Amino acid sequence: MAPAPWDELPAHETLFVLVTGGNSGIGFGISERLIDEYLTTRSLSSHLVLIPTTRSIKKSQESINGLRKHTKQFAATSKALRARGGPNYDPRQTTRRVHILSVQIDLCNLPSIRRAANQLVSGMLSSPSDDDDFVSLTDVKIPRLDSVIFNAGIGGWYGLDWPKVFHNIFTQGLISATTWPTFKGALSGHVIDPIKGSKGEEDGPKVGEVFCANVFGHYIFARRLVPLLTRPSSSTLPPARIVWESSVEPDGDDFSPDDFEAIKTNAAYESTKRLTDLLALTSTLPSSKPYVSRYLNIDTQQTSNTQPPTPPKIYLVHPGVVQTTLFPLSAFMYFWYMVVLYIARWLGSPWHPITAYNGACAPVWLALQEQGWLDGVYAERIKWGSSTNFWGECRVKKTEVDGWGWEGKVEQMLHLKQEQKLAGRKPGAVDVTEERLVEFKELGASCWRRMEELREEWEKRVDAVDAVENGHA
């Protein structure tokens, strides 16, 4: 095993971040923005270790090459870096503090998830470089993860429902139609075998495909990464962060406990994002604690006087409305869709970052924000959104969640206006009440219980397959 550049550095001088779906779209934008903001805000001796995940070795190498190119360009052109470095600033000293590795994972294939997690937890990673601007990495170990940003996913759409397009625009207005659209065409019934990763018609247990890609695969992955996300009692580092990426779109009607895996609904994407909201926002509540503790391997029965390890904290973000290839459009429609999104922003929408780099604002901010500040505002109870003004300047904005409000409490209208929370509110949104909060919390706890049941059920199935393949059956 070769020594890694971070082996001899103090822990607080390094940051290890994993981003799923890192080869394109918002995932790639998150990696780019994270590099830029880390280099301009952290010490000149600190190192960033960035791990974008992809589905193939080819895509991993393309991601590494693309991010290295971005790093070199930013190091050479950033006025902020040059000002911090002084008259003897050397861009190469900056680029050699950024280390990009990658692992391959298919979030609809549980054995693939297990292999990727095992490689990170107990295996080694390599990222050779012929470019002297970067350190060549061979067989290095990852000692911990500070943040994992769960960005990857699928939409399950086939195109536009044109009658609904015009109906949305003429009855709701352009801003609402492009922020909370109902015109995305989708079909129900998409299932997948998460052990084989196949959509075949053969018999056997299956799960909802969009559910597996957007929620369940990440859920299993995080559980397998707990050893890297848990801080020993002696650590002076803040807790690790599991950052779930949701959407600005979902509301209460999008999710039904009777269709937990979003198989019957024509709005599978919105259903899985609503489920993401429910899980993340209730992760610290007493009603969810038994299931969250089991999931994060927290020993609730510890009686010794020693300090227990520190588990990771769970946070929730969304990127706003971003133009990506997640939604299938022709090149012609892709261009005009971009034009419409800019018009919506210019008309006053705060939820149209449009570019992947701007959409990365909230996830990156949450990965870099000081822990004391997050704890002070109970950040785990807030859905943090990427927002922009007329000129495209980015900021992070609290987002209303149906049945939860902005912060999991009933707030007076005067306070909402003073805090400028009402800007970007969905038309027709219903004010949260104590009764609705109770329902949200109960539903969140039941979702945690169901997720744990599914996790244990499918982990046993993967164990059985592994036993057969290894000749232990």
VEXDREN-2710 file (C-alpha; in Angstrom, 1 decimal):
% VEXDREN-2710
k/r/px/py/pz
1/MET/0.0/0.0/0.0
2/ALA/1.5/3.3/-1.1
3/PRO/1.4/6.3/1.3
4/ALA/-1.2/8.9/0.5
5/PRO/-0.6/12.7/0.5
6/TRP/-3.1/13.0/3.4
7/ASP/-1.6/10.4/5.6
8/GLU/0.8/12.8/7.4
9/LEU/-1.6/15.7/7.5
10/PRO/-3.7/16.8/10.5
11/ALA/-7.3/15.5/10.1
12/HIS/-8.7/19.0/10.1
13/GLU/-6.6/19.9/7.1
14/THR/-8.3/17.3/4.9
15/LEU/-11.9/16.9/3.6
16/PHE/-13.2/13.6/2.1
17/VAL/-16.4/14.0/0.1
18/LEU/-18.2/11.4/-2.0
19/VAL/-20.8/12.4/-4.7
20/THR/-23.0/9.9/-6.4
21/GLY/-23.8/10.4/-10.1
22/GLY/-20.6/12.4/-10.5
23/ASN/-20.0/12.1/-14.2
24/SER/-22.5/14.6/-15.5
25/GLY/-25.3/17.0/-14.6
26/ILE/-25.7/18.2/-11.1
27/GLY/-23.3/15.6/-9.7
28/PHE/-20.5/17.0/-11.9
29/GLY/-21.5/20.5/-11.0
30/ILE/-21.3/19.7/-7.3
31/SER/-17.8/18.4/-7.7
32/GLU/-16.7/21.5/-9.7
33/ARG/-18.3/23.9/-7.2
34/LEU/-16.9/22.0/-4.2
35/ILE/-13.4/22.3/-5.6
36/ASP/-13.7/26.0/-6.2
37/GLU/-15.3/26.9/-2.8
38/TYR/-13.0/24.6/-0.8
39/LEU/-9.8/26.1/-2.4
40/THR/-11.0/29.6/-1.8
41/THR/-12.2/29.2/1.8
42/ARG/-9.9/26.6/3.4
43/SER/-6.3/27.0/4.4
44/LEU/-3.5/27.0/1.8
45/SER/-2.2/23.7/3.1
46/SER/-5.5/21.8/3.2
47/HIS/-6.3/18.9/0.9
48/LEU/-9.6/17.9/-0.7
49/VAL/-10.2/14.3/-1.6
50/LEU/-13.2/14.1/-3.9
51/ILE/-14.8/10.7/-4.9
52/PRO/-17.4/11.0/-7.7
53/THR/-19.1/7.7/-8.3
54/THR/-20.1/6.5/-11.8
55/ARG/-21.5/3.4/-13.4
56/SER/-18.4/2.4/-15.4
57/ILE/-14.6/2.7/-15.4
58/LYS/-14.8/4.7/-18.6
59/LYS/-17.1/7.3/-17.1
60/SER/-15.0/7.4/-13.9
61/GLN/-11.9/8.3/-15.9
62/GLU/-13.8/10.9/-17.9
63/SER/-15.0/12.4/-14.6
64/ILE/-11.5/12.5/-13.2
65/ASN/-10.1/14.0/-16.3
66/GLY/-12.9/16.6/-16.5
67/LEU/-12.5/17.6/-12.9
68/ARG/-8.7/17.9/-13.1
69/LYS/-9.1/20.1/-16.2
70/HIS/-11.5/22.3/-14.2
71/THR/-9.1/22.4/-11.2
72/LYS/-6.2/23.5/-13.4
73/GLN/-8.3/26.2/-15.0
74/PHE/-9.6/27.5/-11.7
75/ALA/-6.2/27.5/-10.1
76/ALA/-4.8/29.5/-13.0
77/THR/-7.5/32.0/-13.4
78/SER/-9.0/32.6/-9.9
79/LYS/-8.2/36.1/-8.6
80/ALA/-9.2/35.0/-5.1
81/LEU/-6.6/32.2/-5.1
82/ARG/-3.9/34.5/-6.5
83/ALA/-4.7/37.1/-3.9
84/ARG/-4.4/34.6/-1.1
85/GLY/-1.2/33.1/-2.5
86/GLY/0.6/36.4/-2.8
87/PRO/3.2/37.5/-5.4
88/ASN/4.8/34.0/-5.5
89/TYR/1.5/32.2/-6.1
90/ASP/2.0/28.9/-8.0
91/PRO/-1.1/27.3/-9.4
92/ARG/0.6/23.9/-9.3
93/GLN/0.8/24.1/-5.5
94/THR/-3.0/24.4/-5.5
95/THR/-3.8/21.6/-8.0
96/ARG/-1.6/19.2/-6.1
97/ARG/-3.9/19.7/-3.0
98/VAL/-6.9/18.3/-4.9
99/HIS/-7.1/14.5/-5.2
100/ILE/-9.9/13.0/-7.4
101/LEU/-10.6/9.2/-7.2
102/SER/-13.7/7.3/-8.3
103/VAL/-15.6/4.1/-7.7
104/GLN/-18.1/2.4/-9.9
105/ILE/-21.6/1.7/-8.6
106/ASP/-25.0/0.7/-10.0
107/LEU/-27.6/1.9/-7.5
108/CYS/-30.1/-0.6/-9.0
109/ASN/-27.8/-3.5/-8.3
110/LEU/-27.3/-4.4/-4.7
111/PRO/-24.1/-6.6/-5.2
112/SER/-22.6/-3.6/-7.1
113/ILE/-23.4/-1.4/-4.1
114/ARG/-21.8/-3.9/-1.7
115/ARG/-18.6/-4.1/-3.8
116/ALA/-18.3/-0.3/-4.0
117/ALA/-18.8/0.1/-0.3
118/ASN/-16.3/-2.7/0.5
119/GLN/-13.7/-1.1/-1.8
120/LEU/-14.1/2.2/0.1
121/VAL/-14.2/0.7/3.6
122/SER/-11.6/-2.0/3.4
123/GLY/-10.0/-1.8/-0.1
124/MET/-7.8/0.6/-2.0
125/LEU/-8.3/3.1/-4.7
126/SER/-6.0/4.4/-7.4
127/SER/-6.0/7.5/-9.6
128/PRO/-2.7/7.6/-11.7
129/SER/-1.7/10.9/-13.3
130/ASP/0.8/11.7/-16.0
131/ASP/0.3/15.3/-15.3
132/ASP/2.7/16.7/-12.7
133/ASP/0.1/19.2/-11.7
134/PHE/-1.6/16.4/-9.8
135/VAL/-0.3/13.7/-7.4
136/SER/-0.5/10.2/-8.9
137/LEU/-2.3/8.0/-6.5
138/THR/-1.8/4.2/-6.4
139/ASP/-3.5/1.8/-3.9
140/VAL/-4.4/4.4/-1.3
141/LYS/-6.9/3.9/1.5
142/ILE/-9.7/6.2/2.4
143/PRO/-9.6/6.8/6.2
144/ARG/-13.0/8.4/6.6
145/LEU/-15.8/10.2/4.8
146/ASP/-16.8/13.7/5.9
147/SER/-19.8/14.1/3.6
148/VAL/-21.6/11.8/1.1
149/ILE/-23.9/13.7/-1.3
150/PHE/-26.6/11.4/-2.7
151/ASN/-27.3/13.1/-6.0
152/ALA/-27.7/10.2/-8.5
153/GLY/-31.1/9.1/-9.7
154/ILE/-33.5/8.6/-12.6
155/GLY/-36.7/10.3/-13.5
156/GLY/-38.7/7.5/-15.2
157/TRP/-40.1/9.9/-17.8
158/TYR/-40.6/9.3/-21.5
159/GLY/-41.3/12.9/-22.6
160/LEU/-43.8/15.7/-22.5
161/ASP/-47.6/15.5/-22.3
162/TRP/-48.2/18.4/-24.6
163/PRO/-51.9/19.1/-23.7
164/LYS/-50.8/19.4/-20.0
165/VAL/-47.9/21.7/-21.0
166/PHE/-50.3/24.3/-22.3
167/HIS/-52.8/23.7/-19.6
168/ASN/-50.1/24.2/-16.9
169/ILE/-48.8/27.4/-18.5
170/PHE/-52.2/29.0/-19.1
171/THR/-53.8/28.0/-15.8
172/GLN/-50.9/28.3/-13.4
173/GLY/-48.5/30.8/-15.1
174/LEU/-45.0/30.2/-16.4
175/ILE/-43.2/30.2/-13.0
176/SER/-45.5/27.6/-11.4
177/ALA/-45.6/25.5/-14.6
178/THR/-41.8/25.3/-14.7
179/THR/-41.3/24.8/-11.0
180/TRP/-44.1/22.3/-10.1
181/PRO/-44.9/20.8/-13.5
182/THR/-47.5/18.1/-14.0
183/PHE/-46.8/17.7/-17.8
184/LYS/-43.9/15.2/-17.6
185/GLY/-45.0/12.0/-19.2
186/ALA/-44.3/8.9/-17.2
187/LEU/-45.6/5.3/-17.0
188/SER/-46.2/3.2/-13.9
189/GLY/-45.1/-0.4/-13.3
190/HIS/-41.3/-0.1/-13.7
191/VAL/-39.6/-2.7/-11.6
192/ILE/-36.2/-4.2/-11.4
193/ASP/-34.4/-7.2/-9.9
194/PRO/-31.9/-5.4/-7.6
195/ILE/-29.7/-8.5/-7.3
196/LYS/-29.3/-9.1/-11.0
197/GLY/-29.8/-5.4/-11.9
198/SER/-32.2/-6.6/-14.7
199/LYS/-35.6/-5.5/-15.8
200/GLY/-36.5/-8.9/-17.3
201/GLU/-39.9/-10.6/-17.0
202/GLU/-38.6/-13.6/-15.1
203/ASP/-40.2/-14.5/-11.8
204/GLY/-38.7/-13.5/-8.5
205/PRO/-38.8/-10.6/-6.1
206/LYS/-38.4/-7.1/-7.5
207/VAL/-38.5/-3.5/-6.3
208/GLY/-39.6/-0.3/-8.0
209/GLU/-36.9/0.9/-10.4
210/VAL/-37.1/4.6/-9.7
211/PHE/-37.4/3.9/-6.0
212/CYS/-34.3/1.7/-6.1
213/ALA/-32.2/4.3/-8.0
214/ASN/-33.3/7.3/-6.1
215/VAL/-33.8/6.1/-2.5
216/PHE/-33.2/2.4/-1.8
217/GLY/-29.8/2.0/-3.5
218/HIS/-28.5/5.1/-1.7
219/TYR/-30.0/3.9/1.6
220/ILE/-28.2/0.6/1.3
221/PHE/-25.0/2.3/0.3
222/ALA/-25.0/4.7/3.3
223/ARG/-25.5/1.8/5.7
224/ARG/-22.5/0.0/4.2
225/LEU/-20.4/3.2/4.6
226/VAL/-21.2/3.6/8.3
227/PRO/-17.7/2.6/9.3
228/LEU/-16.3/5.5/7.3
229/LEU/-19.0/7.9/8.5
230/THR/-18.8/7.2/12.2
231/ARG/-16.4/9.2/14.3
232/PRO/-14.5/7.5/17.2
233/SER/-15.0/9.0/20.6
234/SER/-11.5/10.4/20.5
235/SER/-12.1/12.4/17.3
236/THR/-12.1/16.2/17.4
237/LEU/-13.7/16.3/13.9
238/PRO/-17.4/17.3/13.5
239/PRO/-19.9/14.5/12.7
240/ALA/-19.9/13.2/9.1
241/ARG/-22.8/14.3/6.9
242/ILE/-25.2/12.3/4.8
243/VAL/-26.7/14.8/2.4
244/TRP/-29.8/13.6/0.6
245/GLU/-30.7/15.5/-2.6
246/SER/-34.5/15.9/-3.1
247/SER/-36.4/18.2/-5.4
248/VAL/-38.4/21.4/-5.2
249/GLU/-41.4/19.6/-6.6
250/PRO/-43.0/17.0/-4.3
251/ASP/-45.9/17.5/-2.0
252/GLY/-48.0/15.3/0.2
253/ASP/-50.2/13.8/-2.6
254/ASP/-47.2/12.5/-4.5
255/PHE/-46.4/9.7/-2.0
256/SER/-48.7/6.9/-0.7
257/PRO/-47.6/4.3/1.9
258/ASP/-49.7/1.8/0.0
259/ASP/-47.4/2.3/-3.0
260/PHE/-44.2/2.6/-1.0
261/GLU/-41.9/1.7/-3.9
262/ALA/-43.6/4.0/-6.4
263/ILE/-44.6/1.1/-8.7
264/LYS/-48.3/2.0/-9.3
265/THR/-48.0/5.7/-9.6
266/ASN/-47.3/7.7/-12.8
267/ALA/-45.3/10.1/-10.7
268/ALA/-42.6/7.8/-9.4
269/TYR/-39.9/10.5/-9.3
270/GLU/-42.0/12.8/-7.2
271/SER/-43.0/10.0/-4.9
272/THR/-39.4/9.0/-4.2
273/LYS/-38.4/12.6/-3.6
274/ARG/-41.3/13.0/-1.1
275/LEU/-40.1/9.8/0.6
276/THR/-36.6/11.4/0.7
277/ASP/-38.1/14.4/2.5
278/LEU/-40.0/12.3/5.0
279/LEU/-36.9/10.2/5.9
280/ALA/-34.4/13.1/6.2
281/LEU/-36.6/15.5/8.1
282/THR/-37.7/13.0/10.7
283/SER/-34.3/11.4/11.2
284/THR/-33.7/13.1/14.6
285/LEU/-37.2/12.7/16.0
286/PRO/-37.9/10.3/18.9
287/SER/-40.5/8.4/16.9
288/SER/-37.9/7.5/14.3
289/LYS/-35.0/7.0/16.7
290/PRO/-35.3/3.1/17.1
291/TYR/-35.1/2.7/13.3
292/VAL/-32.4/5.3/12.7
293/SER/-30.3/3.9/15.5
294/ARG/-30.5/0.5/14.0
295/TYR/-29.7/1.9/10.6
296/LEU/-26.7/3.9/11.7
297/ASN/-25.5/1.1/14.0
298/ILE/-25.9/3.3/17.1
299/ASP/-25.7/1.4/20.4
300/THR/-28.6/2.8/22.4
301/GLN/-27.9/0.3/25.3
302/GLN/-24.4/1.5/26.1
303/THR/-23.8/1.7/29.8
304/SER/-20.1/2.2/30.2
305/ASN/-18.6/5.6/31.1
306/THR/-16.7/5.8/27.9
307/GLN/-17.9/8.2/25.2
308/PRO/-19.8/6.4/22.4
309/PRO/-18.7/6.9/18.8
310/THR/-20.4/9.8/16.9
311/PRO/-22.8/8.8/14.2
312/PRO/-23.3/10.8/11.0
313/LYS/-26.0/13.5/10.7
314/ILE/-28.6/13.5/8.0
315/TYR/-29.4/16.6/6.0
316/LEU/-31.7/17.5/3.1
317/VAL/-31.1/19.7/0.1
318/HIS/-32.5/20.3/-3.4
319/PRO/-30.9/22.0/-6.5
320/GLY/-33.9/24.0/-7.6
321/VAL/-34.9/23.8/-11.3
322/VAL/-31.8/22.7/-13.3
323/GLN/-31.6/21.9/-16.9
324/THR/-30.0/18.5/-17.3
325/THR/-30.4/15.4/-19.5
326/LEU/-32.3/13.7/-16.8
327/PHE/-35.5/14.7/-18.6
328/PRO/-35.5/13.4/-22.2
329/LEU/-35.7/16.2/-24.7
330/SER/-34.6/16.6/-28.3
331/ALA/-31.8/19.1/-28.9
332/PHE/-34.3/21.6/-30.3
333/MET/-36.6/21.3/-27.3
334/TYR/-33.6/21.4/-24.9
335/PHE/-32.7/24.8/-26.2
336/TRP/-36.2/26.3/-25.9
337/TYR/-36.6/24.7/-22.5
338/MET/-33.5/26.6/-21.4
339/VAL/-35.0/29.8/-22.7
340/VAL/-38.2/29.3/-20.9
341/LEU/-36.4/28.6/-17.6
342/TYR/-34.5/31.9/-17.9
343/ILE/-37.7/33.7/-18.5
344/ALA/-39.1/32.2/-15.4
345/ARG/-36.1/33.4/-13.4
346/TRP/-36.4/36.9/-14.9
347/LEU/-40.1/36.9/-13.9
348/GLY/-39.1/36.6/-10.3
349/SER/-38.7/32.9/-9.5
350/PRO/-36.1/32.1/-6.9
351/TRP/-36.0/28.4/-7.8
352/HIS/-34.4/28.6/-11.2
353/PRO/-30.6/28.2/-10.9
354/ILE/-30.8/26.5/-14.3
355/THR/-27.1/25.5/-14.6
356/ALA/-25.7/22.4/-12.8
357/TYR/-23.0/24.6/-11.2
358/ASN/-25.7/26.9/-9.7
359/GLY/-27.8/24.0/-8.7
360/ALA/-24.9/22.7/-6.7
361/CYS/-25.0/25.7/-4.4
362/ALA/-27.0/24.1/-1.5
363/PRO/-25.3/20.7/-1.5
364/VAL/-21.8/22.3/-1.5
365/TRP/-22.7/24.9/1.1
366/LEU/-24.0/22.1/3.4
367/ALA/-20.8/20.0/2.9
368/LEU/-18.6/23.0/3.9
369/GLN/-20.7/24.9/6.5
370/GLU/-19.4/25.1/10.0
371/GLN/-21.0/22.4/12.3
372/GLY/-21.7/24.9/15.1
373/TRP/-23.8/27.0/12.8
374/LEU/-25.7/24.0/11.4
375/ASP/-26.4/22.8/15.0
376/GLY/-27.5/26.3/16.0
377/VAL/-30.3/26.4/13.5
378/TYR/-31.3/22.7/13.7
379/ALA/-30.3/22.3/10.1
380/GLU/-31.4/18.6/10.0
381/ARG/-35.0/19.9/10.2
382/ILE/-34.7/22.1/7.2
383/LYS/-34.9/21.5/3.4
384/TRP/-32.1/23.7/2.0
385/GLY/-32.6/24.8/-1.6
386/SER/-30.3/26.3/-4.3
387/SER/-31.8/29.6/-5.1
388/THR/-30.8/32.5/-7.5
389/ASN/-31.8/36.1/-8.0
390/PHE/-32.6/37.8/-11.3
391/TRP/-28.9/37.9/-12.2
392/GLY/-28.2/34.3/-11.4
393/GLU/-26.4/35.0/-8.1
394/CYS/-26.7/32.0/-5.9
395/ARG/-27.8/31.7/-2.3
396/VAL/-29.2/29.0/-0.1
397/LYS/-32.9/29.2/0.8
398/LYS/-35.1/27.4/3.3
399/THR/-37.8/25.5/1.5
400/GLU/-41.4/24.8/2.5
401/VAL/-42.3/21.1/2.8
402/ASP/-45.9/20.1/2.6
403/GLY/-47.1/19.1/6.1
404/TRP/-43.8/20.2/7.7
405/GLY/-43.5/23.8/6.9
406/TRP/-40.0/25.4/6.7
407/GLU/-38.6/24.2/10.0
408/GLY/-40.9/21.6/11.4
409/LYS/-43.0/24.0/13.4
410/VAL/-46.0/26.3/13.1
411/GLU/-44.9/29.8/12.3
412/GLN/-46.8/33.1/12.3
413/MET/-47.4/34.8/8.9
414/LEU/-45.6/38.0/10.2
415/HIS/-42.5/36.0/11.0
416/LEU/-42.6/34.2/7.6
417/LYS/-42.7/37.6/5.9
418/GLN/-39.9/39.0/8.0
419/GLU/-37.8/36.0/7.2
420/GLN/-38.7/36.3/3.5
421/LYS/-39.7/32.7/3.5
422/LEU/-42.8/33.2/1.4
423/ALA/-40.9/34.1/-1.8
424/GLY/-41.1/31.1/-4.1
425/ARG/-43.9/29.5/-2.1
426/LYS/-46.0/27.1/-4.2
427/PRO/-49.4/28.6/-5.0
428/GLY/-52.2/27.0/-3.0
429/ALA/-49.8/25.7/-0.4
430/VAL/-51.6/24.8/2.9
431/ASP/-50.2/26.3/6.1
432/VAL/-48.8/23.7/8.5
433/THR/-50.7/23.0/11.7
434/GLU/-49.9/21.0/14.8
435/GLU/-52.2/18.3/13.5
436/ARG/-50.4/18.1/10.2
437/LEU/-47.0/18.0/11.9
438/VAL/-48.1/15.0/14.0
439/GLU/-49.2/13.2/10.8
440/PHE/-45.9/14.0/9.1
441/LYS/-43.9/12.8/12.0
442/GLU/-45.9/9.6/12.3
443/LEU/-45.6/9.0/8.5
444/GLY/-41.8/9.6/8.7
445/ALA/-41.4/7.1/11.5
446/SER/-43.4/4.5/9.6
447/CYS/-41.2/5.1/6.5
448/TRP/-38.1/4.5/8.5
449/ARG/-39.6/1.3/9.8
450/ARG/-40.4/0.1/6.3
451/MET/-37.0/1.1/4.9
452/GLU/-35.3/-0.9/7.6
453/GLU/-37.5/-3.9/6.9
454/LEU/-36.7/-3.7/3.2
455/ARG/-33.0/-3.3/3.9
456/GLU/-32.8/-6.4/6.1
457/GLU/-34.9/-8.4/3.7
458/TRP/-32.8/-7.6/0.7
459/GLU/-29.4/-7.8/2.6
460/LYS/-30.4/-11.4/3.5
461/ARG/-31.1/-12.2/-0.2
462/VAL/-27.7/-10.8/-1.2
463/ASP/-26.0/-12.8/1.6
464/ALA/-27.6/-15.9/0.2
465/VAL/-26.4/-15.2/-3.3
466/ASP/-22.9/-14.5/-2.0
467/ALA/-22.9/-17.8/-0.1
468/VAL/-23.9/-19.8/-3.2
469/GLU/-21.3/-18.0/-5.3
470/ASN/-18.6/-18.6/-2.7
471/GLY/-19.5/-22.3/-2.3
472/HIS/-20.8/-21.9/1.3
473/ALA/-24.5/-22.8/0.6
END
